């Protein structure tokens, strides 16, 4: 048996770009040695209910240079294309006939207990197969870092009666020894000239997607995972990875599906990412971070119009249409204009997600997360969190003084301050008692939600005027509805603000103010 920790950065590309990839100066400058070509045919195994996949485990048998090799992989959520997974391999001998996996070997691995539970009652069978032509190039960099560039071309096919299959054309940069930053630098140089895209899915994940009876839905936010006694660098790295995973997990659906929830969750991921980058300012050079922050803001702004139109069409127009009465024609004309603008906005979203700046953002954030995770000597996350949360809490209290009788701009600033504090409170809750943290976040969420509804009403007025023209019957109808809607939220806004002011900051050791 051999055991390794696999660290690799994965990018996909169209087959038409393969020749340009092989000729690219950045890749050629790093190559040290001759290319090796091989054919790889692998079968992945799981139970009918995909029990191994649900535990984050992939079991395969692959033919490599005339021999059969069983492998078990586990762990390693990708961020910015970078994934780290454990990999155990065993030789199953030679021959032309593919052997079944030897389940007795699983117990010797770090995830052996979980794997054994998964296959205890039902033996795993073939789920999908991959056939790959791989070209491997040894790489070396000036600081002594070594890696392998593997160019994989082939297909993944469901092993059942279904005829589902998908093409594979990707570049894997696998670290052998040294600094993972060199992989990101090479990837960024290649992306500047070639139509490469970050690929957050492993081949196993792509195969499971083909085998699944129902497609995956939009990816929602998940809490970052780090130890209560972690240092701030490791914690912020985990927070960045969590936010980036939500962005990457929704980009594909937002680029191909008309379901507005994909764009919504992608925007949530971008907001969380921007909040995480704000926390990282205390740990990294401001000039180096500024370009990443600016890129994240530009991309989020580019997606904003599509989301605003989705909310207007799906949440604002239906009640207006139901109560329109004599104004039904005006509402119908407005709805038709909104549909036209939605199509255009969705096309703009897809263009952004295909763009080099979006791929550059994913890679730069992935590189930042990797750098922070490897950086020693940062302060403990608990003290870092106390400073960050105290500062944002005070900022919100100051901004909130303008709530009563405040202008729309002043209330918008309160909403933004509440949003920044809420994300920070979610990210940095790990070192503190969960019940206290949840009570505080609940009170804070109430403020953010009511201010969000007020903001949605103002946005609806602007959208109606934009798509149908100021002074039109439809725009006037929406403006009247929005004014009444916002006025009805005034009392709830004051109650929510009082509940928040009464909530105890969970990061204080004494619990007092």
C-alpha positions as CSV (number, residue, x, y, z in Angstrom):
1,X,0.0,0.0,0.0
2,X,1.1,3.6,-0.7
3,X,-0.4,6.6,1.2
4,X,-0.1,10.2,0.0
5,X,-1.7,13.5,0.5
6,X,-2.6,14.8,-2.9
7,X,-2.5,18.6,-3.4
8,X,-3.6,19.7,-6.9
9,X,-5.0,22.7,-8.7
10,X,-7.5,21.8,-11.5
11,X,-8.5,23.9,-14.5
12,X,-10.7,22.9,-17.4
13,X,-10.3,24.1,-21.0
14,X,-11.8,23.5,-24.5
15,X,-10.0,20.9,-26.6
16,X,-9.3,23.6,-29.2
17,X,-7.0,25.3,-26.7
18,X,-4.8,22.2,-26.0
19,X,-2.1,23.1,-28.6
20,X,-1.8,26.7,-27.3
21,X,-1.6,25.4,-23.7
22,X,1.4,23.1,-24.6
23,X,3.1,26.1,-26.3
24,X,2.5,28.7,-23.6
25,X,5.7,30.3,-22.5
26,X,4.8,30.1,-18.8
27,X,4.3,26.3,-19.0
28,X,7.3,25.7,-21.2
29,X,9.6,27.7,-18.8
30,X,8.6,25.4,-15.9
31,X,9.0,22.0,-17.7
32,X,12.0,20.0,-16.6
33,X,12.1,16.7,-18.4
34,X,10.3,14.7,-21.1
35,X,6.5,14.3,-21.3
36,X,5.0,10.9,-20.4
37,X,1.8,9.7,-22.1
38,X,-0.5,7.0,-20.8
39,X,-4.0,5.6,-21.1
40,X,-6.0,5.4,-17.9
41,X,-9.3,3.5,-17.6
42,X,-11.0,3.6,-14.2
43,X,-14.2,2.2,-12.7
44,X,-15.7,3.9,-9.6
45,X,-17.7,1.8,-7.1
46,X,-20.4,2.6,-4.6
47,X,-23.6,1.2,-3.1
48,X,-26.9,1.8,-4.9
49,X,-27.7,4.7,-2.4
50,X,-24.2,6.1,-3.0
51,X,-23.2,5.7,0.7
52,X,-19.5,6.2,0.0
53,X,-20.1,9.5,-1.9
54,X,-22.3,10.8,1.0
55,X,-19.2,10.3,3.2
56,X,-16.9,12.1,0.8
57,X,-15.1,8.9,-0.2
58,X,-14.3,7.7,-3.7
59,X,-13.3,4.0,-4.4
60,X,-11.9,3.2,-7.8
61,X,-10.0,0.4,-9.7
62,X,-7.8,1.8,-12.5
63,X,-5.6,0.2,-15.1
64,X,-2.2,1.8,-15.1
65,X,0.7,0.6,-17.3
66,X,-0.5,-3.0,-17.4
67,X,-1.5,-3.4,-13.8
68,X,-4.7,-2.8,-11.8
69,X,-4.6,-0.4,-8.9
70,X,-7.2,0.1,-6.3
71,X,-7.5,3.6,-4.8
72,X,-9.4,5.2,-2.0
73,X,-9.7,9.0,-1.9
74,X,-11.3,11.2,0.8
75,X,-11.7,14.8,1.9
76,X,-10.5,17.9,0.3
77,X,-13.1,20.5,-0.7
78,X,-11.8,22.6,-3.6
79,X,-11.3,26.3,-3.4
80,X,-10.0,28.4,-6.2
81,X,-9.4,25.1,-8.0
82,X,-7.1,23.8,-5.2
83,X,-8.0,20.6,-3.4
84,X,-6.1,18.4,-0.9
85,X,-7.2,14.8,-0.6
86,X,-5.8,11.7,1.1
87,X,-5.1,8.9,-1.3
88,X,-4.4,5.2,-0.5
89,X,-3.4,2.8,-3.3
90,X,-2.9,-0.9,-3.5
91,X,-1.7,-3.1,-6.5
92,X,-4.3,-5.7,-7.4
93,X,-2.0,-7.5,-9.9
94,X,-1.9,-7.7,-13.7
95,X,-4.1,-9.2,-16.3
96,X,-6.7,-8.2,-18.9
97,X,-9.8,-8.7,-16.7
98,X,-10.7,-6.0,-14.3
99,X,-10.7,-7.3,-10.7
100,X,-13.4,-6.3,-8.2
101,X,-12.2,-4.0,-5.3
102,X,-10.8,-5.7,-2.3
103,X,-13.0,-4.4,0.5
104,X,-10.8,-5.9,3.2
105,X,-8.1,-3.4,2.4
106,X,-10.3,-0.4,3.4
107,X,-9.8,-1.0,7.1
108,X,-6.2,0.0,6.9
109,X,-6.9,3.6,5.8
110,X,-7.7,6.7,7.8
111,X,-11.3,6.7,6.6
112,X,-11.6,2.9,6.8
113,X,-14.2,2.9,9.6
114,X,-16.5,5.2,7.6
115,X,-15.9,3.2,4.4
116,X,-16.7,-0.1,6.1
117,X,-20.0,1.3,7.5
118,X,-20.9,2.5,4.1
119,X,-20.5,-1.0,2.5
120,X,-21.5,-3.1,5.5
121,X,-24.9,-4.3,4.1
122,X,-24.6,-3.8,0.4
123,X,-21.5,-4.6,-1.7
124,X,-20.5,-1.7,-3.9
125,X,-20.9,-2.0,-7.7
126,X,-19.8,0.0,-10.7
127,X,-21.3,3.5,-10.8
128,X,-19.3,5.3,-13.5
129,X,-16.2,4.9,-15.6
130,X,-13.5,7.3,-16.8
131,X,-11.3,6.8,-19.9
132,X,-8.5,9.3,-20.0
133,X,-5.5,10.0,-22.2
134,X,-3.0,11.7,-19.9
135,X,0.1,13.7,-20.8
136,X,2.3,14.4,-17.8
137,X,5.0,17.1,-17.7
138,X,7.4,17.4,-14.8
139,X,7.7,21.0,-13.5
140,X,10.3,22.8,-11.4
141,X,10.4,26.4,-10.2
142,X,13.2,28.7,-9.1
143,X,12.5,28.3,-5.4
144,X,12.9,24.5,-5.5
145,X,9.2,23.8,-5.8
146,X,8.4,20.8,-8.0
147,X,5.1,19.7,-9.5
148,X,3.5,17.7,-12.3
149,X,1.3,19.2,-15.0
150,X,-1.2,16.5,-16.2
151,X,-3.2,17.2,-19.3
152,X,-6.2,14.9,-19.2
153,X,-8.5,14.3,-22.2
154,X,-11.3,11.8,-22.2
155,X,-14.8,11.0,-21.0
156,X,-16.8,10.0,-17.9
157,X,-19.7,7.7,-18.4
158,X,-22.4,6.4,-16.1
159,X,-22.0,2.6,-15.7
160,X,-25.7,1.8,-15.5
161,X,-28.2,1.5,-18.3
162,X,-28.3,5.3,-18.6
163,X,-26.3,6.7,-21.5
164,X,-25.2,9.8,-19.7
165,X,-21.6,10.9,-20.4
166,X,-19.5,14.0,-20.3
167,X,-16.3,15.1,-21.9
168,X,-13.2,15.8,-19.8
169,X,-10.5,18.2,-20.9
170,X,-8.5,19.6,-18.0
171,X,-5.2,20.6,-16.6
172,X,-4.1,19.3,-13.2
173,X,-1.2,21.0,-11.5
174,X,-0.1,18.6,-8.7
175,X,2.3,19.7,-6.1
176,X,5.2,17.3,-5.4
177,X,7.2,19.5,-3.0
178,X,7.5,23.1,-2.1
179,X,5.2,26.1,-2.1
180,X,1.7,25.9,-3.6
181,X,1.8,29.5,-4.5
182,X,3.9,28.6,-7.6
183,X,0.9,26.6,-8.9
184,X,-1.4,29.6,-8.6
185,X,1.2,31.8,-10.3
186,X,1.4,29.5,-13.2
187,X,-2.4,29.1,-13.4
188,X,-2.8,32.9,-13.4
189,X,-0.2,33.3,-16.2
190,X,-2.0,30.7,-18.3
191,X,-5.5,32.1,-17.6
192,X,-4.3,35.5,-18.8
193,X,-4.0,34.2,-22.4
194,X,-6.1,31.0,-22.6
195,X,-9.8,30.2,-22.0
196,X,-9.1,28.2,-18.9
197,X,-11.6,28.0,-16.0
198,X,-11.3,26.9,-12.5
199,X,-12.7,23.3,-12.1
200,X,-13.9,22.8,-8.5
201,X,-15.1,19.2,-9.2
202,X,-13.0,16.1,-9.1
203,X,-13.5,13.4,-11.7
204,X,-15.4,11.4,-9.1
205,X,-17.7,14.3,-8.4
206,X,-18.4,14.7,-12.1
207,X,-19.1,11.0,-12.4
208,X,-21.5,11.1,-9.4
209,X,-23.3,14.0,-11.0
210,X,-24.0,11.8,-14.0
211,X,-25.1,8.9,-11.9
212,X,-27.4,10.9,-9.7
213,X,-31.1,10.5,-10.2
214,X,-31.7,14.2,-9.5
215,X,-29.3,17.0,-10.3
216,X,-27.7,19.0,-7.5
217,X,-29.4,22.2,-6.6
218,X,-28.0,25.6,-5.8
219,X,-25.3,25.6,-3.1
220,X,-26.2,27.4,0.1
221,X,-23.8,28.9,2.6
222,X,-22.1,26.5,5.0
223,X,-20.3,27.4,8.2
224,X,-16.5,27.5,7.9
225,X,-14.6,24.7,9.6
226,X,-11.7,25.5,11.9
227,X,-10.6,24.6,15.4
228,X,-11.7,26.8,18.4
229,X,-8.0,27.3,19.3
230,X,-6.9,28.0,15.7
231,X,-4.8,31.0,14.9
232,X,-6.4,33.9,13.0
233,X,-4.6,33.0,9.7
234,X,-6.0,29.4,9.6
235,X,-9.4,30.7,10.6
236,X,-9.6,33.3,7.9
237,X,-8.3,30.8,5.4
238,X,-11.2,28.5,6.3
239,X,-13.6,31.3,6.0
240,X,-12.4,32.3,2.6
241,X,-12.6,28.7,1.4
242,X,-16.2,28.4,2.7
243,X,-17.3,31.6,0.9
244,X,-15.4,30.6,-2.3
245,X,-17.0,27.1,-2.3
246,X,-20.4,28.8,-2.4
247,X,-19.4,31.0,-5.3
248,X,-17.9,28.1,-7.3
249,X,-20.8,25.8,-6.4
250,X,-23.3,28.2,-8.0
251,X,-21.3,29.6,-10.9
252,X,-22.1,26.6,-13.2
253,X,-25.8,26.6,-12.5
254,X,-26.0,30.4,-12.9
255,X,-24.3,30.1,-16.3
256,X,-26.6,27.4,-17.6
257,X,-29.9,27.5,-15.8
258,X,-32.8,30.0,-15.7
259,X,-33.6,29.1,-12.1
260,X,-33.1,32.5,-10.3
261,X,-32.0,30.7,-7.1
262,X,-28.6,30.0,-8.7
263,X,-27.9,33.7,-9.2
264,X,-29.2,34.5,-5.8
265,X,-26.9,32.0,-4.0
266,X,-24.0,33.1,-6.2
267,X,-24.5,36.7,-5.0
268,X,-24.8,35.5,-1.4
269,X,-21.5,33.7,-1.9
270,X,-19.9,36.9,-3.3
271,X,-21.2,39.0,-0.4
272,X,-19.8,36.5,2.1
273,X,-16.5,36.5,0.1
274,X,-16.3,40.2,0.3
275,X,-17.0,40.2,4.0
276,X,-14.2,37.5,4.5
277,X,-11.8,39.6,2.5
278,X,-12.6,42.5,4.8
279,X,-11.6,40.4,7.8
280,X,-8.3,39.4,6.0
281,X,-7.3,43.1,5.8
282,X,-5.8,42.8,9.3
283,X,-3.5,40.0,8.2
284,X,-2.2,40.8,4.7
285,X,-0.7,43.7,2.8
286,X,-3.5,46.2,2.0
287,X,-2.2,47.0,-1.5
288,X,-2.1,43.3,-2.5
289,X,-5.6,42.8,-1.2
290,X,-7.1,45.9,-2.8
291,X,-7.1,44.5,-6.3
292,X,-8.9,41.3,-5.2
293,X,-11.5,43.3,-3.3
294,X,-12.1,45.6,-6.2
295,X,-12.5,42.6,-8.6
296,X,-15.0,41.0,-6.2
297,X,-17.0,44.2,-6.0
298,X,-17.1,44.6,-9.8
299,X,-18.3,41.1,-10.3
300,X,-20.9,41.4,-7.6
301,X,-22.2,44.6,-9.1
302,X,-22.4,43.0,-12.5
303,X,-24.7,40.3,-11.1
304,X,-26.8,42.8,-9.1
305,X,-29.2,43.8,-11.8
306,X,-30.1,40.3,-12.7
307,X,-31.0,39.5,-9.1
308,X,-33.0,42.8,-8.7
309,X,-35.0,42.0,-11.7
310,X,-35.6,38.4,-10.5
311,X,-36.9,39.8,-7.1
312,X,-39.1,42.3,-8.9
313,X,-40.6,39.8,-11.3
314,X,-41.1,37.0,-8.8
315,X,-42.0,38.8,-5.6
316,X,-43.2,42.4,-6.4
317,X,-45.2,41.9,-9.6
318,X,-47.5,39.0,-8.6
319,X,-49.2,40.8,-5.7
320,X,-49.5,44.0,-7.8
321,X,-51.1,42.0,-10.7
322,X,-53.5,40.3,-8.3
323,X,-54.7,43.7,-7.0
324,X,-54.3,45.7,-10.2
325,X,-58.0,46.0,-11.1
326,X,-58.3,48.8,-13.6
327,X,-54.5,49.0,-13.8
328,X,-54.1,45.5,-15.2
329,X,-53.0,46.7,-18.6
330,X,-50.3,48.8,-17.0
331,X,-49.0,45.9,-14.9
332,X,-49.1,43.6,-18.0
333,X,-47.0,46.1,-20.0
334,X,-44.6,46.4,-17.2
335,X,-44.3,42.7,-16.8
336,X,-43.5,42.3,-20.5
337,X,-40.7,44.9,-20.3
338,X,-39.3,43.2,-17.2
339,X,-39.2,39.8,-19.0
340,X,-37.2,41.4,-21.8
341,X,-34.7,43.0,-19.4
342,X,-34.3,39.8,-17.5
343,X,-33.2,37.9,-20.6
344,X,-30.6,40.6,-21.2
345,X,-29.4,40.7,-17.6
346,X,-29.1,36.9,-17.5
347,X,-27.0,37.0,-20.7
348,X,-24.7,39.6,-19.0
349,X,-24.4,37.3,-16.0
350,X,-23.3,34.4,-18.2
351,X,-20.7,36.6,-19.9
352,X,-19.3,37.6,-16.6
353,X,-19.0,34.0,-15.4
354,X,-17.1,33.1,-18.6
355,X,-14.7,36.1,-18.3
356,X,-11.1,36.0,-17.4
357,X,-11.6,38.4,-14.5
358,X,-14.0,36.0,-12.8
359,X,-11.5,33.1,-13.1
360,X,-8.7,35.5,-11.9
361,X,-10.8,36.3,-8.8
362,X,-11.2,32.6,-7.9
363,X,-7.5,31.9,-8.3
364,X,-6.4,34.9,-6.4
365,X,-8.7,34.1,-3.5
366,X,-7.6,30.5,-3.5
367,X,-4.0,31.6,-3.4
368,X,-4.7,34.0,-0.5
369,X,-6.4,31.3,1.5
370,X,-3.5,28.9,0.9
371,X,-1.0,31.6,2.0
372,X,-2.9,32.4,5.2
373,X,-3.3,28.7,6.1
374,X,0.5,28.3,5.8
375,X,1.5,31.5,7.6
376,X,2.7,30.9,11.2
377,X,2.6,33.3,14.1
378,X,-0.9,34.9,13.7
379,X,-2.9,35.9,16.8
380,X,-5.4,33.4,18.3
381,X,-8.7,33.6,16.5
382,X,-10.5,34.3,19.7
383,X,-8.7,37.6,20.3
384,X,-8.8,38.5,16.6
385,X,-12.6,37.9,16.6
386,X,-13.2,40.0,19.7
387,X,-11.4,43.0,18.1
388,X,-13.1,42.6,14.7
389,X,-16.6,42.1,16.2
390,X,-16.3,44.9,18.7
391,X,-15.3,47.3,15.9
392,X,-18.2,46.3,13.6
393,X,-20.7,46.4,16.5
394,X,-19.7,50.0,17.3
395,X,-19.9,51.0,13.6
396,X,-23.5,49.6,13.4
397,X,-24.6,51.4,16.6
398,X,-23.2,54.7,15.2
399,X,-24.9,54.2,11.8
400,X,-28.2,53.2,13.5
401,X,-28.5,56.6,15.1
402,X,-29.9,57.8,11.7
403,X,-32.6,55.2,11.5
404,X,-35.5,57.3,12.8
405,X,-36.3,59.8,10.1
406,X,-33.2,59.0,8.2
407,X,-32.8,59.3,4.4
408,X,-32.8,56.3,2.2
409,X,-29.1,56.7,1.8
410,X,-28.6,56.7,5.6
411,X,-30.7,53.6,6.1
412,X,-28.9,51.9,3.3
413,X,-25.6,52.5,5.2
414,X,-27.2,51.0,8.3
415,X,-28.2,47.9,6.3
416,X,-24.6,47.5,4.9
417,X,-23.1,47.9,8.4
418,X,-25.6,45.2,9.7
419,X,-24.7,42.9,6.8
420,X,-21.0,43.2,7.5
421,X,-21.5,42.5,11.2
422,X,-23.8,39.6,10.6
423,X,-21.3,37.8,8.3
424,X,-18.5,38.5,10.7
425,X,-20.6,37.1,13.5
426,X,-21.3,34.0,11.5
427,X,-17.7,33.5,10.5
428,X,-16.1,34.1,13.9
429,X,-18.6,32.4,16.2
430,X,-16.6,29.2,16.6
431,X,-14.5,30.2,19.7
432,X,-17.6,31.3,21.7
433,X,-20.6,29.7,23.3
434,X,-23.0,28.7,20.5
435,X,-26.2,29.7,22.3
436,X,-25.1,33.2,23.0
437,X,-23.8,33.6,19.5
438,X,-27.1,32.4,18.0
439,X,-29.2,34.8,20.1
440,X,-27.1,37.7,19.0
441,X,-27.1,36.7,15.3
442,X,-30.9,36.2,15.4
443,X,-31.4,39.8,16.7
444,X,-29.0,41.1,14.1
445,X,-30.7,39.2,11.3
446,X,-34.0,40.9,12.2
447,X,-32.5,44.3,11.6
448,X,-31.0,43.2,8.3
449,X,-34.2,41.6,7.1
450,X,-36.5,44.5,7.7
451,X,-34.0,47.0,6.2
452,X,-33.7,44.6,3.2
453,X,-37.4,44.7,2.6
454,X,-37.4,48.5,2.8
455,X,-34.5,48.5,0.3
456,X,-36.3,46.1,-2.0
457,X,-39.2,48.5,-2.2
458,X,-36.9,51.4,-3.2
459,X,-35.2,49.1,-5.7
460,X,-38.6,48.2,-7.2
461,X,-39.4,51.9,-7.8
462,X,-36.1,52.4,-9.6
463,X,-36.5,49.2,-11.7
464,X,-40.1,50.1,-12.8
465,X,-38.9,53.6,-13.8
466,X,-35.9,52.2,-15.7
467,X,-37.7,49.5,-17.7
468,X,-40.9,51.3,-18.5
469,X,-39.9,55.0,-18.2
470,X,-40.5,57.6,-15.6
471,X,-44.1,58.8,-15.3
472,X,-45.6,55.8,-17.1
473,X,-48.7,54.2,-15.4
474,X,-46.7,51.1,-14.5
475,X,-43.9,53.1,-12.8
476,X,-46.4,55.3,-10.9
477,X,-48.3,52.2,-9.7
478,X,-45.0,50.6,-8.4
479,X,-43.9,53.9,-6.8
480,X,-47.2,54.1,-4.8
481,X,-47.0,50.5,-3.8
482,X,-43.4,50.9,-2.7
483,X,-44.2,54.0,-0.6
484,X,-47.0,52.2,1.2
485,X,-44.9,49.1,1.7
486,X,-42.0,51.0,3.2
487,X,-44.3,53.0,5.5
488,X,-45.7,49.7,6.8
489,X,-42.2,48.5,7.8
490,X,-41.4,51.5,10.0
491,X,-42.8,50.0,13.2
492,X,-41.2,46.7,12.6
493,X,-37.8,48.4,11.9
494,X,-37.9,50.2,15.3
495,X,-38.8,46.9,17.1
496,X,-36.0,45.1,15.4
497,X,-33.5,47.8,16.2
498,X,-34.6,47.7,19.9
499,X,-34.2,43.9,20.0
500,X,-30.7,44.2,18.6
501,X,-29.7,46.9,21.0
502,X,-30.8,44.6,23.9
503,X,-28.8,41.6,22.6
504,X,-25.6,40.8,24.4
505,X,-22.4,40.7,22.4
506,X,-21.5,37.0,22.5
507,X,-17.7,37.7,22.2
508,X,-17.4,39.5,25.6
509,X,-16.1,37.3,28.3
510,X,-18.4,38.8,30.9
511,X,-21.4,39.1,28.6
512,X,-21.9,42.7,29.6
513,X,-21.7,45.9,27.6
